[in-house]
Structures are given as structure tokens and as C-alpha cells.
Amino acid sequence: MRNIGVDSASIQVSVGVISRNDDYLLTLRPKDTHLGGYWEFPGGKLESGESPQQALVRELNEELGIRVISADPLIRIPYRYSDVDVYLHVFRVTAFENDPSGKEGQICRWVPKGQLRHLQLPPANHGIVAAIDLPELLVITPEPEGENGAFWKQLEQTLKSGTRLVQWRAKGLQAAESIRLAKKAVTLCRTYEARLIFNGTVEMAASSGAHGVHFPAAKMRHFLKSPPKIPPSLIAGASCHNEEEVEMAQEIGIDYILFSPVKPTRSHPFAIATGWERFAAICARSAVPVYALGGMSMPDIADSRACGGHGVAGIGRFWGGFK
């Protein structure tokens, strides 16, 4: 398994995500180092007695000549390479002074966000790209109706409210009908510069023109024997309900996890809520962004973030506009 805990004997590293408009600063690792020739987000190892924030400020000043004024936690990533364990404390640098340049002779490059997925990055950086790309809220559709009806008005109102990531969930429809209606939803999402994730197979997502694919937890064991071929252009997510499923989901190369149920929910009244403490433990084991699902509302985004999560997902309090 690729994941490790923050308390294991891993190398602690602070990483800075620095942006300019919609471009992100990357540096090229020297050829004679571990993963030499790979592009990476800048940063470095914590020194004895340093906090992750202190290491971030020092490393970015030494490497790039910038003075960090403010930075917010983005994601924490445990990762096990074949020869070393690392734990990345990743920050979004929100304000800094001076123009960054390679003070240690390293090559620097500003990369558009849309190209980050296509660069050769260290595997541990995969979760950083996903965290940059994904919003804090993922809204799941209720069972869709036909061509007309309240469903489509509510979908548009959801998008008007600011939702930019929607999961198409149509378990009651035949595959062909689900794909046909999802195409209409994709068109509507694009009108509002939002993206649609198809809960189903890679083939169904591709046929509908969706921006991504979402896998149910029941698929995880099957995928370990026969992993799906996920095109780099598709966002991939998975539903998980325990630590084992979280580990299995990451083995197939997903971009995000929906973990549930964190709080009691009316849609699954007999499911035992895990609570925020266990959610935090799950986030500490995940190398990709984790959304809290189950009984969520907008204020829960802050609780998710405080636990190391990326945000929240749900239907009830988000569908048709935020409540």
C-alpha cells in the first residue's frame, strides 16, 4: 500500500502552491536526486524543531527568494515510495513578496492549471493537483426525471447558486437513458462553467461527455484485480465507508474520495455515523482530497477542512440552491 500515517518514520516536507492568475509555479528536480527530472511544487524538509509553516517560509525563501506573507493549509499527503516514506504538508501561498526565481540553480516554470495533469510529477504530487483543481463543494443529483420537470429547474438553480462540481447519480435508469439525459446535464453545467461527474463506468462517462467518473465502494475489490483504464482527462472519484476501501480506492489512481456517513442522514437512517474524529483519521491516511458526506450543510465545510478534509458533498441541503 502506498499510504502511511503522519506518526510513522517518514520524511516531513513542507510544500508551497504558488499561483499567478491561473498559472502555478513548478521547479525541476535535479537529475542526480530522488525522482530527478520530475517537475514538482517547491518546498523542502522540515528541520529539527520546525513547524510545517516555519519550514515553508524558510524553504521558499532559500529556494525561490520570496518572503511568504500568508499561506493556508491545502492538503496533507502521506505517501510510501519503494525507497522512502514522505509526509507532505501542503500550503496554498496566498501572499508573498519578491519575484520567485531558482536561487539554487533549479529551473522554474509557470504552468497553466489545465496542464498540471499532463506533466511528469512525483506520484505524491498527484493529490496536490487534485486539491488545486477541485472545489470545496460537490453536489450529488437526486434521481433524474425525463426531459422536463422540476429536476432540470433545480439543477439550473443549483448551478446558479455557485456549485461548480456535480455528480450525476441515476441508479434507477437504464444505461442508455442515463447517458442520454447526462448529456443534457453536461451542456447545462458547461453554461455555468461547472463540471459533471458520472456515477457509473468510464465508458458511460466518456459517452455522456462528462468531465469525470465516480465509482461506488462495491467496485473496489473488483478493481484491484482488474483496474479501470481512466483517461488523464477524466476526474476520478470513489465512495468509501472504511479504511480498507480508502486504501483500495487509492490503488486504482482516483483523484478524490467521498467518505460517508460522517453525520446522521435521513436518506440512510440505519447507517452508523462515523463522526468527525474518524473522518480526520481517514484524511490522515489519504493521499488525495477527501469529501465528507452524510448530513452535510455549508457550515460543515469548515469542520471538514479542520479535520484535514477537502470539503463536503451531499444532496438534500445543496440541491436546488444552498439551504
C-alpha positions in Angstrom: 0.0 0.0 0.0 1.2 3.5 -0.7 -0.2 5.2 2.3 1.4 5.9 5.7 0.5 7.7 8.9 1.8 11.1 9.9 3.3 9.4 13.1 5.4 6.9 11.1 9.1 7.3 10.5 8.6 9.4 7.4 10.4 12.4 6.0 8.3 15.5 6.8 8.2 18.0 3.9 6.5 21.5 3.5 5.3 22.3 0.1 4.1 25.6 -1.3 1.4 26.0 -4.0 2.2 29.4 -5.6 -0.1 30.8 -8.3 -0.2 33.8 -10.6 -3.6 34.2 -12.2 -4.3 30.6 -13.2 -0.7 29.5 -13.6 1.3 27.6 -10.9 5.0 27.6 -10.2 6.8 24.4 -10.5 10.5 23.6 -10.2 12.5 20.8 -11.9 14.2 18.3 -9.7 18.0 17.8 -10.4 18.9 14.7 -12.3 21.1 13.3 -9.5 18.3 13.4 -6.9 15.4 11.1 -6.0 12.9 11.4 -8.9 15.4 13.5 -10.8 14.0 15.2 -13.9 10.4 15.4 -12.5 8.6 18.7 -12.1 7.4 19.4 -8.5 5.8 22.0 -6.3 8.6 23.8 -4.4 9.4 23.1 -0.8 11.7 21.1 1.4 12.3 19.0 4.5 11.4 20.2 8.0 14.5 20.9 10.2 14.6 19.8 13.8 12.2 21.8 15.9 10.5 23.5 12.9 6.8 23.6 12.4 5.5 23.0 8.8 4.7 26.7 8.5 8.2 27.7 9.6 9.8 25.3 7.2 7.6 26.6 4.3 8.7 30.2 4.9 12.4 29.2 5.2 12.4 26.8 2.2 10.7 29.2 -0.2 13.0 32.0 0.8 16.1 29.8 0.3 14.8 28.2 -3.0 13.0 31.0 -4.7 13.9 34.2 -2.9 10.4 35.0 -1.9 9.1 36.1 1.5 5.8 34.4 2.4 3.3 36.8 3.9 0.4 34.4 4.3 -0.4 30.7 3.5 -3.3 28.4 4.2 -3.3 24.6 4.6 -4.4 22.9 1.3 -3.8 19.2 1.9 -1.6 16.7 3.8 -0.3 13.8 1.9 1.2 10.6 3.2 3.0 8.6 0.6 5.1 5.5 0.5 7.7 5.2 -2.3 9.7 2.0 -2.7 12.7 3.5 -1.0 11.3 6.3 1.2 8.2 7.4 3.1 7.2 11.1 2.9 4.5 13.2 4.5 3.8 16.4 2.6 2.3 19.4 4.4 0.9 21.4 1.5 0.1 25.1 1.7 -1.6 27.5 -0.7 0.6 30.6 -0.6 -1.9 33.5 -0.7 0.5 36.4 -0.5 4.3 36.8 -0.9 6.9 39.4 -1.7 9.6 39.4 -4.5 9.6 37.6 -7.8 10.4 33.8 -7.5 13.5 32.5 -9.2 15.7 29.5 -8.9 18.2 30.6 -6.2 19.8 27.2 -6.1 20.2 26.9 -9.8 17.0 24.9 -10.4 14.7 25.5 -13.4 11.4 27.2 -12.6 8.3 27.3 -14.8 4.8 28.8 -14.6 2.3 26.1 -15.7 -1.4 26.7 -16.6 -3.7 24.7 -14.3 -5.1 22.7 -17.2 -1.6 21.3 -18.0 -0.7 20.1 -14.5 -2.2 16.7 -15.0 -0.1 16.1 -18.1 3.3 16.8 -16.6 5.7 14.2 -15.1 5.2 14.9 -11.4 6.3 12.8 -8.4 3.4 10.4 -7.6 2.9 12.1 -4.2 2.1 15.4 -6.0 -0.9 13.8 -7.7 -3.1 14.8 -4.7 -1.9 18.4 -4.8 -3.1 18.7 -8.4 -6.4 17.3 -7.4 -6.7 19.6 -4.4 -6.0 22.6 -6.7 -8.5 21.5 -9.2 -11.5 20.5 -7.1 -13.9 22.9 -5.3 -14.9 22.5 -1.7 -18.5 21.5 -2.5 -19.6 18.5 -4.6 -23.4 18.4 -5.2 -25.0 15.0 -5.9 -28.1 14.8 -8.0 -31.3 13.1 -6.8 -32.7 10.5 -9.2 -33.2 12.5 -12.5 -36.6 12.8 -14.3 -37.2 12.9 -18.1 -36.6 15.8 -20.5 -38.6 18.3 -18.5 -39.8 18.8 -14.9 -38.6 20.2 -11.6 -35.3 18.2 -11.7 -33.9 20.4 -14.5 -35.1 23.7 -13.0 -33.5 22.6 -9.7 -30.2 21.6 -11.4 -30.0 25.1 -13.0 -30.8 26.8 -9.7 -28.1 24.7 -8.1 -25.6 25.9 -10.7 -26.8 29.5 -10.3 -26.1 29.2 -6.6 -22.4 28.7 -7.3 -22.0 24.9 -7.5 -19.2 24.0 -9.9 -18.9 20.2 -9.4 -22.0 17.9 -9.8 -22.2 14.2 -9.6 -24.7 12.6 -11.9 -26.3 9.7 -10.0 -29.1 7.9 -11.9 -29.3 4.3 -10.4 -32.9 3.9 -11.5 -32.3 4.5 -15.2 -31.2 2.1 -17.9 -27.6 2.9 -19.1 -28.6 4.3 -22.5 -31.3 6.6 -20.9 -28.9 7.8 -18.2 -26.2 8.7 -20.8 -28.8 10.5 -22.9 -30.0 12.7 -20.0 -26.5 13.2 -18.7 -25.5 14.8 -22.0 -28.2 17.4 -21.4 -26.9 17.9 -17.8 -23.3 18.3 -19.2 -24.4 21.0 -21.6 -26.2 22.9 -18.7 -23.1 22.6 -16.5 -20.9 24.0 -19.2 -23.1 27.0 -19.4 -22.2 27.8 -15.9 -18.5 26.7 -16.2 -19.3 23.7 -14.0 -18.2 20.1 -14.4 -20.2 16.9 -14.2 -19.0 13.6 -12.8 -20.8 10.5 -14.0 -21.5 7.8 -11.3 -21.0 4.7 -13.3 -18.3 3.3 -15.6 -15.5 5.0 -17.5 -17.3 4.1 -20.8 -20.6 5.7 -19.6 -18.8 8.8 -18.5 -17.0 9.2 -21.8 -20.1 8.5 -23.8 -22.0 11.3 -22.0 -19.2 13.8 -22.4 -18.9 14.1 -18.6 -15.8 15.6 -17.0 -15.2 12.7 -14.7 -16.3 9.3 -13.4 -17.3 8.2 -9.9 -17.1 4.6 -8.6 -19.2 3.1 -5.9 -17.5 1.4 -3.0 -18.7 -2.0 -4.1 -16.4 -1.8 -7.2 -13.2 -1.5 -5.2 -12.3 -5.2 -4.7 -13.1 -6.0 -8.3 -10.9 -3.1 -9.5 -7.9 -4.4 -7.5 -7.9 -7.5 -9.8 -8.9 -5.6 -13.0 -8.2 -1.8 -12.6 -10.2 0.5 -14.8 -8.3 2.4 -17.5 -9.0 6.0 -16.5 -8.0 8.6 -19.2 -6.0 11.5 -17.7 -8.7 13.9 -19.0 -11.3 12.4 -16.6 -11.6 13.3 -12.9 -12.0 10.0 -11.0 -13.6 9.6 -7.6 -14.8 6.8 -5.3 -17.2 6.3 -2.5 -15.7 4.7 0.7 -17.1 3.8 4.1 -14.0 2.4 5.9 -10.2 2.4 5.9 -9.8 -0.6 3.7 -12.0 0.9 0.9 -9.9 4.1 1.2 -6.7 2.1 0.6 -8.2 0.2 -2.3 -9.6 3.3 -3.9 -6.2 4.9 -4.0 -4.6 1.8 -5.5 -6.6 2.4 -8.7 -5.5 6.0 -9.0 -8.5 8.1 -8.1 -8.5 11.9 -7.6 -10.8 12.2 -4.7 -12.8 10.2 -2.1 -16.3 10.6 -0.7 -16.3 9.2 2.8 -19.6 8.6 4.5 -21.7 8.7 6.6 -19.9 11.3 8.8 -23.2 12.6 10.3 -26.6 11.1 10.6 -28.6 11.3 7.4 -32.3 10.9 6.5 -31.5 9.1 3.3 -29.7 6.3 5.3 -31.4 6.3 8.7 -29.9 3.0 9.9 -26.3 3.8 8.9 -24.0 4.5 11.8 -22.4 7.9 11.5 -18.6 7.8 11.9 -18.2 11.3 13.3 -15.6 14.0 12.7 -12.8 12.2 14.7 -12.8 9.1 12.5 -13.2 11.4 9.4 -10.0 13.1 10.5 -8.2 9.8 10.8 -9.3 8.8 7.3 -8.0 12.1 5.9 -4.6 11.5 7.6 -4.4 8.2 5.6 -5.4 9.6 2.3 -3.0 10.9 -0.4 -5.9 12.5 -2.3 -8.7 15.0 -1.3 -11.5 13.6 0.9 -15.0 15.0 1.0 -17.3 14.4 4.0 -20.7 13.0 3.0 -23.8 12.4 5.1 -25.9 15.1 6.8 -23.7 17.9 5.5 -24.5 21.6 5.2 -22.5 24.7 4.2 -21.0 25.3 7.7 -19.7 21.8 7.7 -17.1 22.8 5.1 -15.1 24.5 7.8 -15.3 21.3 10.0 -14.2 19.2 7.2 -11.2 21.5 6.5 -10.3 21.5 10.2 -10.1 17.7 10.0 -7.8 17.7 7.0 -10.7 17.1 4.5 -11.2 19.0 1.3 -14.8 19.9 1.8 -18.3 18.4 1.8 -20.7 16.6 -0.6 -24.4 15.9 -0.5 -27.9 16.3 -2.0 -30.5 17.5 0.4 -29.2 20.8 1.6 -27.5 21.8 -1.6 -29.9 20.6 -4.4 -31.9 23.4 -5.8 -29.7 26.0 -4.1 -28.0 26.3 -0.8 -30.2 25.9 2.3 
